[in-house]
Amino acid sequence: MRDLGDTTAYLRRGMREILCLALFFFTFLACEYLFDARMVEFVPSSEVVIYESIVVGASVIGFFVRPFLYYRCPQTIDATSDITGVLLVSALLLMIMAVRFEVVIAGGLVACCALGYCGSTAHANLARRFGQTPCLARAAAVSYAVGILVQVLNHMVMPAGIPQQSVLIACAIALVGLLHGARRAKLRDESAPEFEVEIAELSVDASERGARWHDDPEAKAAFQGAVVRLTVATACLTGVFAALNAGLTTSHAAGAIDLGDWPRLLLVVSALAAGVLYDLRGRSYMNIIMTCAAMLSTLSFFVLITDGNGGNTLAATIIFGSVRPGLTYMCPHGAISLTP
């Protein structure tokens, strides 16, 4: 009971960061869904995944730009965030209203690049808030589950077309606004006398940790090793995810399945379960759980490409929906050490 009370207190104190990450998950996934729906109007279903991969890959630019500015040009963060927010909303509107193939592509590239910037900020905020607490995985789980739940409800409850698109635009605006609020709150807290107590209790002081990495050769070597291991592991898991995503996106574009339908609710359940399991005994079981998640994801890909060469897409979706949160949780955990 005490652990439950502590977890509730931690999550309540970091509700802004959790909500920001949840809005990012929803906005990113809904943007991807919107892009696929628009591309089907211009290209064959088998080619949609090619353009989706290019557009989603643009988010990497935003993920790298934000930490670079944070360390190298911190005085430009506010202006860049304002510009990013305007670009995000404008690009989403461009995708919705575009009547030409090239305009949809341009809108998708700009939107994903802006979302990469927002996602980098949201992950960094969550890592900073929960990095020294025993419930980092549960915080990430709640964020992911809420984002997926909003996406499913928006898809299944809201009428298609303008109502769903209006929810996407509203959530994008709310995401940008909350990220601005989180930055202002951080600056305000840093100037408060009790900030050191707050840091010790709930968050990671990135500046002090960065100084220790540079001053202590052993700590720096350990950090560099962690960067390499995390990069390799993330690249391997991304390869598994990309292969699955390509197969499922092709089936979705061809009308064989609907990726926004009820099997996606399994992501909510598995996200919460993974969050609890990862935090058990100081995350001592996290590695073996990650291994199992990767194996099950590979199984879902095997199911997808077999069954008469057509693939059992429903079974693959269910299996993948049950383990996908395990693949995504390396980002928040890695963010403890790798994001500002």
C-alpha positions as CSV (number, residue, x, y, z in Angstrom):
1,M,0.0,0.0,0.0
2,R,2.8,2.4,0.8
3,D,4.4,1.7,-2.6
4,L,1.0,2.4,-4.3
5,G,0.7,5.7,-2.4
6,D,4.3,6.7,-3.3
7,T,3.6,5.9,-7.0
8,T,0.4,7.9,-6.9
9,A,2.3,10.9,-5.4
10,Y,5.1,10.7,-8.0
11,L,2.7,10.5,-10.9
12,R,0.5,13.3,-9.5
13,R,3.6,15.6,-9.2
14,G,4.6,14.8,-12.8
15,M,1.2,15.0,-14.3
16,R,2.2,17.8,-16.7
17,E,5.0,15.8,-18.1
18,I,2.9,12.6,-18.4
19,L,0.2,14.6,-20.3
20,C,2.7,16.2,-22.6
21,L,4.1,12.8,-23.6
22,A,0.6,11.3,-24.0
23,L,-0.4,14.2,-26.3
24,F,2.8,13.6,-28.3
25,F,2.0,9.9,-28.8
26,F,-1.5,10.6,-29.9
27,T,-0.5,13.5,-32.2
28,F,2.3,11.5,-33.8
29,L,0.2,8.4,-34.4
30,A,-2.8,10.3,-35.6
31,C,-0.5,12.3,-38.0
32,E,0.9,9.1,-39.4
33,Y,-2.7,7.7,-39.8
34,L,-3.8,10.9,-41.6
35,F,-0.8,10.8,-43.9
36,D,-1.5,7.2,-44.9
37,A,-5.2,8.0,-45.5
38,R,-4.2,10.9,-47.8
39,M,-1.5,9.1,-49.7
40,V,-3.9,6.3,-50.7
41,E,-5.7,8.9,-52.7
42,F,-2.6,9.5,-54.9
43,V,-0.5,6.3,-55.0
44,P,-1.1,2.5,-55.0
45,S,-1.5,1.0,-51.5
46,S,1.8,-0.9,-52.0
47,E,3.7,2.3,-52.2
48,V,2.2,4.1,-49.2
49,V,4.7,2.5,-46.8
50,I,7.6,3.9,-48.8
51,Y,6.5,7.5,-48.5
52,E,5.4,6.9,-44.9
53,S,8.9,5.7,-44.0
54,I,10.5,8.9,-45.6
55,V,8.1,11.2,-43.8
56,V,8.4,9.5,-40.4
57,G,12.2,9.5,-40.8
58,A,12.1,13.3,-40.9
59,S,11.2,13.2,-37.2
60,V,14.8,12.3,-36.5
61,I,15.7,15.8,-37.5
62,G,13.6,17.4,-34.8
63,F,14.8,14.9,-32.2
64,F,18.4,16.0,-32.8
65,V,17.7,19.7,-33.3
66,R,16.3,20.2,-29.8
67,P,19.2,18.8,-27.7
68,F,21.7,20.6,-30.0
69,L,19.9,23.9,-29.3
70,Y,19.5,23.1,-25.6
71,Y,23.3,22.8,-25.2
72,R,24.7,25.0,-27.9
73,C,22.2,27.9,-28.3
74,P,19.9,27.9,-25.3
75,Q,18.9,31.4,-25.9
76,T,17.1,30.3,-29.1
77,I,14.9,27.6,-27.5
78,D,11.9,29.8,-26.9
79,A,11.9,31.3,-30.4
80,T,12.5,27.8,-32.0
81,S,9.6,26.3,-29.9
82,D,7.3,29.0,-31.1
83,I,8.2,28.5,-34.7
84,T,7.9,24.7,-34.3
85,G,4.4,25.0,-32.9
86,V,3.3,27.2,-35.8
87,L,4.9,24.8,-38.3
88,L,3.2,21.8,-36.8
89,V,-0.3,23.1,-36.9
90,S,0.2,24.6,-40.4
91,A,1.6,21.4,-41.7
92,L,-1.3,19.3,-40.4
93,L,-3.8,21.7,-42.0
94,L,-1.8,21.5,-45.2
95,M,-2.1,17.7,-45.2
96,I,-5.8,17.9,-44.6
97,M,-6.5,20.4,-47.3
98,A,-3.9,19.4,-49.9
99,V,-5.2,18.4,-53.4
100,R,-1.8,17.5,-54.8
101,F,0.6,14.6,-54.0
102,E,3.6,16.9,-53.5
103,V,1.8,19.1,-51.0
104,V,0.8,16.1,-48.9
105,I,4.4,14.9,-48.9
106,A,5.7,18.4,-47.9
107,G,3.1,18.7,-45.1
108,G,4.0,15.3,-43.8
109,L,7.7,16.1,-43.8
110,V,7.3,19.4,-41.9
111,A,4.7,17.9,-39.5
112,C,6.9,14.9,-38.5
113,C,10.0,17.1,-38.2
114,A,8.1,19.4,-35.8
115,L,6.7,16.4,-33.9
116,G,10.3,15.1,-33.6
117,Y,11.2,18.3,-31.8
118,C,8.1,18.1,-29.6
119,G,8.8,14.5,-28.8
120,S,12.4,15.1,-27.9
121,T,11.2,17.8,-25.5
122,A,8.4,15.6,-24.0
123,H,10.7,12.7,-23.5
124,A,13.4,14.9,-21.9
125,N,10.9,16.4,-19.5
126,L,9.6,13.0,-18.5
127,A,13.1,11.7,-17.9
128,R,14.1,14.7,-15.9
129,R,11.0,14.5,-13.7
130,F,11.0,10.7,-13.1
131,G,14.7,9.8,-13.6
132,Q,15.5,9.3,-10.0
133,T,12.1,7.8,-8.9
134,P,11.1,4.2,-8.8
135,C,8.3,4.6,-11.3
136,L,9.8,5.8,-14.5
137,A,8.4,2.9,-16.5
138,R,5.0,3.4,-15.0
139,A,5.0,7.1,-15.9
140,A,5.9,6.2,-19.5
141,A,3.2,3.5,-19.5
142,V,0.5,5.9,-18.4
143,S,1.5,8.4,-21.1
144,Y,1.6,5.7,-23.8
145,A,-1.7,4.2,-22.7
146,V,-3.5,7.5,-22.5
147,G,-2.2,8.5,-26.0
148,I,-3.4,5.2,-27.5
149,L,-6.7,5.4,-25.8
150,V,-7.4,8.9,-27.1
151,Q,-6.5,7.7,-30.6
152,V,-8.8,4.7,-30.5
153,L,-11.7,6.7,-29.1
154,N,-11.2,9.4,-31.7
155,H,-11.2,6.8,-34.4
156,M,-14.1,4.7,-33.2
157,V,-16.4,7.4,-31.6
158,M,-15.8,10.6,-33.6
159,P,-17.2,10.7,-37.1
160,A,-14.6,10.4,-39.9
161,G,-13.4,13.5,-41.6
162,I,-13.5,17.0,-40.1
163,P,-14.4,15.9,-36.5
164,Q,-11.4,13.6,-36.2
165,Q,-9.2,16.1,-37.9
166,S,-10.4,18.8,-35.5
167,V,-9.4,16.6,-32.6
168,L,-5.9,16.1,-34.0
169,I,-5.4,19.9,-34.5
170,A,-6.7,20.7,-31.0
171,C,-4.4,18.1,-29.5
172,A,-1.4,19.5,-31.5
173,I,-2.2,23.0,-30.2
174,A,-2.6,21.6,-26.6
175,L,0.8,19.8,-26.9
176,V,2.6,22.9,-27.9
177,G,0.9,24.9,-25.2
178,L,1.7,22.4,-22.5
179,L,5.4,22.2,-23.5
180,H,5.6,25.9,-23.3
181,G,4.0,25.8,-19.9
182,A,6.4,23.1,-18.8
183,R,9.4,25.2,-19.8
184,R,8.1,28.2,-18.0
185,A,7.5,26.1,-14.9
186,K,11.0,24.7,-15.1
187,L,12.6,28.2,-15.3
188,R,10.4,29.4,-12.4
189,D,11.2,26.4,-10.3
190,E,15.0,26.8,-10.9
191,S,14.8,30.3,-9.4
192,A,12.9,29.1,-6.3
193,P,14.9,28.5,-3.1
194,E,13.4,25.0,-2.6
195,F,14.5,23.9,-6.1
196,E,17.4,21.8,-4.8
197,V,15.0,19.8,-2.6
198,E,12.7,19.3,-5.6
199,I,15.5,18.1,-7.7
200,A,16.7,15.6,-5.1
201,E,13.2,14.2,-4.7
202,L,11.8,13.9,-8.2
203,S,14.1,14.9,-11.0
204,V,17.5,14.8,-12.7
205,D,19.7,17.8,-12.8
206,A,21.1,17.4,-16.3
207,S,23.7,20.1,-15.9
208,E,25.3,18.6,-12.8
209,R,25.3,15.1,-14.3
210,G,26.9,16.5,-17.5
211,A,29.6,18.1,-15.4
212,R,30.3,14.8,-13.7
213,W,30.6,13.0,-17.0
214,H,33.2,15.4,-18.2
215,D,35.2,15.6,-14.9
216,D,35.3,11.9,-14.1
217,P,37.0,9.7,-16.8
218,E,35.4,6.5,-15.5
219,A,31.9,8.1,-15.5
220,K,32.5,9.4,-19.0
221,A,33.7,6.0,-20.3
222,A,30.6,4.4,-18.7
223,F,28.4,7.0,-20.3
224,Q,29.9,6.5,-23.7
225,G,29.5,2.7,-23.4
226,A,25.8,3.2,-22.4
227,V,25.4,5.4,-25.5
228,V,26.8,2.7,-27.8
229,R,24.7,-0.1,-26.2
230,L,21.5,1.9,-26.2
231,T,22.1,2.9,-29.8
232,V,22.7,-0.7,-31.0
233,A,19.7,-2.0,-29.1
234,T,17.4,0.7,-30.3
235,A,18.6,0.2,-33.9
236,C,17.8,-3.6,-33.7
237,L,14.4,-3.0,-32.2
238,T,13.7,-0.3,-34.7
239,G,14.5,-2.8,-37.5
240,V,11.9,-5.2,-36.1
241,F,9.4,-2.5,-35.7
242,A,10.0,-1.1,-39.1
243,A,9.5,-4.5,-40.8
244,L,6.2,-5.0,-38.9
245,N,5.0,-1.5,-39.5
246,A,5.7,-1.9,-43.2
247,G,3.6,-5.0,-43.5
248,L,0.8,-3.7,-41.4
249,T,0.7,-0.3,-43.1
250,T,0.5,-2.0,-46.5
251,S,-2.4,-4.1,-45.3
252,H,-4.1,-1.0,-43.9
253,A,-3.7,1.0,-47.1
254,A,-5.1,-1.9,-49.1
255,G,-8.1,-2.0,-46.8
256,A,-7.4,-5.5,-45.4
257,I,-7.3,-4.2,-41.8
258,D,-7.9,-1.0,-39.9
259,L,-5.0,-0.1,-37.6
260,G,-7.2,2.3,-35.6
261,D,-9.8,-0.4,-34.8
262,W,-10.3,-2.4,-31.5
263,P,-7.1,-4.5,-31.6
264,R,-5.2,-1.3,-30.8
265,L,-6.8,-1.3,-27.3
266,L,-4.4,-4.2,-26.6
267,L,-1.7,-1.5,-26.6
268,V,-3.3,0.2,-23.6
269,V,-3.4,-3.0,-21.6
270,S,0.1,-4.1,-22.5
271,A,1.5,-0.7,-21.9
272,L,0.3,-0.6,-18.3
273,A,1.4,-4.2,-17.7
274,A,4.9,-3.5,-19.1
275,G,5.2,-0.4,-17.0
276,V,4.5,-2.3,-13.8
277,L,6.7,-5.2,-14.8
278,Y,9.6,-3.0,-15.8
279,D,9.6,-1.2,-12.4
280,L,9.7,-4.5,-10.4
281,R,12.6,-4.8,-8.0
282,G,14.4,-1.7,-9.3
283,R,13.9,-2.7,-12.9
284,S,16.0,-5.9,-12.4
285,Y,13.7,-7.8,-14.8
286,M,13.7,-5.2,-17.6
287,N,16.3,-6.9,-19.8
288,I,14.6,-10.3,-19.9
289,I,11.2,-8.7,-20.5
290,M,12.7,-6.7,-23.4
291,T,14.1,-10.0,-24.8
292,C,10.7,-11.6,-24.6
293,A,9.0,-8.6,-26.2
294,A,11.5,-8.6,-29.1
295,M,11.0,-12.4,-29.7
296,L,7.2,-12.0,-29.7
297,S,7.5,-9.1,-32.1
298,T,9.5,-11.3,-34.4
299,L,6.8,-14.0,-34.1
300,S,4.2,-11.5,-35.1
301,F,6.2,-10.6,-38.2
302,F,6.5,-14.4,-39.0
303,V,2.7,-14.7,-38.7
304,L,2.2,-11.7,-40.9
305,I,4.3,-13.1,-43.8
306,T,3.0,-16.7,-43.7
307,D,-0.5,-18.1,-43.9
308,G,-0.7,-18.6,-47.6
309,N,1.7,-15.7,-48.4
310,G,-1.2,-13.4,-47.5
311,G,-0.4,-13.2,-43.9
312,N,-2.8,-13.4,-40.9
313,T,-2.9,-9.7,-40.4
314,L,-5.4,-9.8,-37.5
315,A,-3.2,-12.3,-35.5
316,A,-0.1,-10.3,-36.3
317,T,-1.8,-7.1,-35.1
318,I,-2.9,-8.7,-31.9
319,I,0.5,-10.2,-31.1
320,F,2.3,-7.0,-32.0
321,G,-0.3,-4.9,-30.1
322,S,0.5,-7.0,-27.0
323,V,4.2,-6.4,-27.1
324,R,4.8,-3.1,-28.9
325,P,5.0,-1.0,-25.7
326,G,8.0,-3.1,-24.7
327,L,9.8,-1.9,-27.9
328,T,9.0,1.7,-27.2
329,Y,10.0,1.9,-23.6
330,M,13.7,2.0,-24.3
331,C,13.3,5.6,-25.3
332,P,12.2,7.0,-21.9
333,H,14.8,4.8,-20.1
334,G,17.6,5.9,-22.4
335,A,16.4,9.5,-22.0
336,I,17.5,9.4,-18.4
337,S,21.1,9.5,-19.5
338,L,21.0,10.8,-23.1
339,T,18.6,13.7,-23.2
340,P,19.1,17.1,-21.6
